């Protein structure tokens, strides 16, 4: 096998204990993409790849998947992987410093400055976990070591790869990233009941999380709620434009659906953050959906929103997604 075949072979056949190896492979591939093109040469040139560089990227992956989606990254929910615990500790420190529970993309968080001490501690802990749990184990597939991928001595602070191999990863990065994300998604499906896992894995490749305006839903929501009563506190909304709230948080569903959207005070909407709703709230949402469906069915022409709402009721989506989010 050539280098690329070996790299993909490891990704496609590694164990499903946790997602560490996918994070490791993704970080090294990302480092390869950052390499500058070189003048072709017959000489074998080894490039040093510090584990700190890998750790900084790995920490970012787990930070974003945790702060947005709280995804479980191993088969044991009682004992999460060290890197997930490290990411959660960093998230807690960041939220305490900023006073905001709003999920944020890593590159927009300025976390290295805001939580400089906690960040350095997190990177150090991630390096330690990579040394002990990933660096040499990554090369083992079905009990055999795949040779010729990189050089690493246990407990060292760097690994070494041929420059040509890094440039191979760079030139085939789209194929490699697709393979990593697909495998990562497969792993997560074993550990989570959360929906749309593929999109949630891909989010770490996007510059920002793009959310569409919800104004188009206002007229439909108001049809059943003409008083504009806040779904969260029950009071009538006055002297402000109602916020449109996702009852089951958007970060769990990664989707805007009429069956999950309600009016809320701006303040109520902001303070709710990423909290999974209570069963009482779910019961009220199910009742609201039935009332809204009946009204729209009587007073409007059949359209996509009415059809989607009808399908959601028939398929019991509110309860199914609510249960799934708790996984």
C-alpha positions in Angstrom: 0.0 0.0 0.0 1.1 3.6 -0.7 0.9 6.2 2.1 -2.6 7.4 1.3 -3.9 3.9 1.2 -2.4 3.2 4.6 -3.9 6.4 6.0 -7.4 5.6 4.8 -7.0 1.9 5.8 -6.4 3.0 9.4 -9.3 5.5 9.4 -11.7 2.9 7.9 -10.7 0.0 10.2 -9.8 1.5 13.6 -11.6 0.4 16.7 -14.9 2.0 17.9 -13.9 2.5 21.6 -13.9 6.3 21.3 -13.4 9.0 18.7 -9.8 9.9 19.7 -8.2 8.4 16.6 -10.5 10.4 14.3 -9.6 13.6 16.1 -5.9 12.7 15.8 -6.2 11.9 12.1 -8.2 15.0 11.4 -5.6 17.2 13.2 -2.6 15.7 11.3 -4.5 16.1 8.0 -5.2 19.7 8.9 -1.6 20.3 9.7 -0.7 18.7 6.3 -3.0 21.2 4.6 -1.1 24.0 6.2 2.2 22.8 4.7 3.7 24.9 2.0 4.4 23.4 -1.4 8.0 22.3 -1.9 10.2 21.9 -4.9 10.2 18.3 -6.0 13.2 16.4 -4.8 14.4 12.8 -4.5 15.6 13.4 -1.0 13.6 12.1 1.9 12.8 15.0 4.2 11.4 14.4 7.6 9.1 17.1 9.1 8.7 17.4 12.8 5.0 17.6 14.0 4.8 18.8 17.6 2.1 17.0 19.6 1.1 20.5 20.9 0.1 21.5 17.4 -2.0 18.4 17.2 -3.5 18.9 20.6 -4.6 22.5 19.9 -6.7 21.3 17.0 -8.0 18.2 18.8 -9.1 20.5 21.7 -10.9 22.7 19.3 -12.9 19.8 17.8 -14.0 18.5 21.2 -14.8 22.0 22.4 -17.1 22.7 19.5 -18.8 19.4 19.4 -19.4 19.7 23.2 -20.5 23.3 23.5 -22.9 23.0 20.6 -24.2 19.5 20.8 -22.8 17.8 24.0 -22.0 14.7 22.0 -20.9 11.6 23.8 -17.5 10.5 22.4 -17.2 7.0 23.9 -19.2 4.0 24.8 -19.1 4.7 28.6 -21.3 7.6 29.6 -20.2 7.3 33.2 -16.5 7.7 32.4 -16.1 10.1 29.4 -12.8 10.3 27.6 -10.2 12.6 29.2 -10.3 15.0 26.3 -14.0 15.5 26.6 -13.7 16.3 30.3 -10.9 18.7 29.5 -13.1 20.4 26.8 -16.0 20.6 29.3 -13.8 22.2 31.9 -12.6 24.8 29.4 -16.2 25.5 28.3 -17.2 26.0 32.0 -14.3 28.5 32.5 -15.2 30.3 29.3 -18.9 30.7 30.2 -18.0 31.9 33.7 -15.6 34.5 32.3 -18.0 35.8 29.6 -21.2 35.4 31.6 -22.8 33.8 28.5 -24.1 30.3 27.9 -24.5 30.9 24.2 -22.6 28.3 22.1 -19.7 29.9 20.1 -17.3 28.8 17.4 -13.8 28.4 18.6 -12.2 31.0 16.3 -14.8 33.6 17.4 -14.4 32.9 21.1 -10.9 34.4 21.7 -10.7 31.7 24.3 -6.8 31.6 24.3 -6.9 35.2 25.7 -10.0 35.2 27.8 -9.1 31.9 29.5 -5.3 31.9 29.0 -4.4 29.9 32.1 -7.2 27.4 31.7 -6.4 27.1 27.9 -2.7 26.2 28.6 -3.8 23.7 31.2 -6.3 22.1 28.7 -3.7 21.9 25.9 -1.2 20.3 28.3 -3.8 17.8 29.4 -4.7 17.0 25.8 -1.0 16.5 24.9 -0.7 14.0 27.8 -3.8 12.1 26.7 -2.5 12.0 23.1 0.8 10.6 24.2 -0.7 7.9 26.4 -3.9 6.9 24.4 -3.5 7.8 20.7 0.0 8.4 19.4 1.2 4.8 19.0 -2.2 3.1 19.2 -3.4 4.9 16.1 -1.1 2.8 14.0 -2.5 -0.5 15.3 -5.2 -2.0 13.2 -6.6 -5.4 14.1 -3.6 -6.2 16.3 -1.0 -5.3 13.7 1.0 -2.1 13.3 0.7 -0.2 10.0 4.3 0.7 9.1 5.6 3.6 7.1 3.0 6.2 8.3 5.0 8.3 10.8 7.8 7.9 13.3 7.1 8.3 17.0 8.8 7.2 20.2 6.5 6.9 23.1 6.5 9.8 25.5 8.2 12.1 23.0 6.8 15.6 22.3 6.8 15.3 18.5 6.3 12.8 15.7 8.0 12.8 12.3 6.5 12.4 8.9 7.9 12.5 5.4 7.3 15.8 3.8 6.0 14.0 0.7 3.5 12.1 2.8 2.2 15.3 4.3 1.9 16.9 0.8 0.0 13.7 -0.3 -2.5 14.3 2.5 -2.8 17.9 1.5 -3.5 17.1 -2.2 -6.1 14.5 -1.2 -7.5 16.3 1.8 -11.1 16.4 0.7 -11.2 12.6 0.3 -9.4 12.2 3.7 -11.7 14.6 5.5 -14.8 12.9 4.1 -13.5 9.5 5.3 -12.7 10.9 8.8 -16.1 12.6 9.1 -18.0 9.5 7.9 -16.1 7.3 10.4 -16.5 9.8 13.2 -20.3 9.8 12.5 -20.4 6.0 12.5 -18.8 6.0 15.9 -21.1 8.7 17.3 -24.1 6.7 16.2 -23.0 4.0 18.6 -22.8 6.5 21.5 -25.6 9.0 20.9 -29.3 9.0 20.1 -29.0 12.6 18.9 -30.4 13.3 15.4 -28.5 14.7 12.4 -25.1 13.5 13.6 -23.5 13.9 10.2 -24.2 17.6 10.1 -23.0 18.0 13.7 -19.7 16.4 12.8 -19.3 18.6 9.7 -19.9 21.7 11.8 -16.3 21.6 12.9 -15.2 22.2 9.3 -17.3 25.3 8.8 -16.2 28.9 9.4 -19.4 29.6 11.3 -22.6 28.0 12.3 -25.1 29.5 9.8 -28.6 30.0 11.2 -31.4 31.2 9.0 -33.8 34.1 9.9 -37.0 32.8 11.5 -39.3 35.8 10.6 -41.1 33.8 8.0 -42.6 31.6 10.8 -44.0 34.6 12.8 -47.3 34.8 10.9 -47.9 31.1 11.2 -47.2 31.0 14.9 -49.4 34.0 15.5 -52.3 32.3 13.8 -52.7 30.1 16.9 -51.3 32.6 19.4 -52.8 36.0 18.4 -52.2 37.5 21.9 -48.4 36.8 21.4 -48.2 35.0 24.8 -44.7 33.9 25.8 -44.5 30.1 25.6 -41.9 30.0 28.4 -43.3 32.2 31.1 -47.0 32.4 30.0 -47.2 36.3 30.0 -48.4 38.4 27.1 -45.5 39.9 25.2 -45.9 43.7 25.0 -43.7 46.6 23.8 -41.2 44.3 22.0 -41.0 42.1 19.0 -41.6 38.5 20.1 -38.5 36.2 19.9 -39.0 33.0 18.0 -37.7 30.2 20.3 -36.8 26.6 19.5 -38.4 24.7 22.3 -36.0 21.8 21.8 -32.8 23.8 21.4 -31.5 24.3 17.8 -28.1 23.0 18.8 -29.7 19.5 19.4 -31.7 19.4 16.1 -29.7 21.7 13.8 -32.9 22.5 12.1 -35.8 25.1 12.0 -39.2 23.5 12.0 -42.6 25.0 12.7 -43.5 22.2 15.1 -40.6 23.3 17.3 -41.0 27.1 17.1 -42.9 29.3 19.5 -43.1 33.0 20.7 -41.1 34.1 23.7 -40.0 37.2 25.4 -36.5 38.2 24.2 -35.2 37.9 27.8 -36.9 34.5 28.3 -35.4 33.2 25.1 -31.9 34.4 26.0 -32.0 33.0 29.5 -33.3 29.6 28.4 -30.0 28.9 26.5 -29.4 25.2 25.6 -31.5 23.6 28.3 -33.5 20.5 27.3 -37.2 21.3 28.0 -39.2 19.6 30.7 -41.9 17.0 29.9 -44.6 19.5 30.8 -43.2 21.9 28.2 -43.2 19.0 25.6 -46.8 18.2 26.4 -47.8 21.9 25.9 -45.9 22.0 22.6 -47.7 18.9 21.4 -51.0 20.5 22.3 -50.0 23.7 20.6 -49.0 21.9 17.5 -52.4 20.1 17.2 -54.3 23.4 17.7 -52.0 25.2 15.2 -52.5 22.4 12.7 -56.3 22.4 13.0 -56.4 26.2 12.5 -54.1 26.2 9.5 -55.9 23.2 8.0 -59.2 25.1 8.2 -58.0 28.6 7.3 -55.2 28.2 4.8 -54.4 26.4 1.7 -52.4 23.2 1.9 -48.7 24.2 1.9 -45.3 22.9 2.9 -45.6 24.1 6.5 -49.0 22.6 7.0 -47.8 19.3 5.6 -44.6 19.3 7.7 -46.7 20.0 10.8 -49.1 17.2 10.0 -46.2 14.8 9.4 -44.6 15.9 12.7 -47.8 15.1 14.6 -48.4 11.8 12.9 -44.8 10.7 13.5 -44.7 12.0 17.1 -41.5 13.9 16.3 -41.7 16.2 19.3 -41.5 13.3 21.7 -39.0 11.3 19.6 -36.6 14.2 19.3 -37.0 15.2 22.9 -36.1 11.7 24.0 -33.2 11.6 21.5 -31.8 14.9 22.8 -31.4 13.4 26.2 -29.1 10.7 24.8 
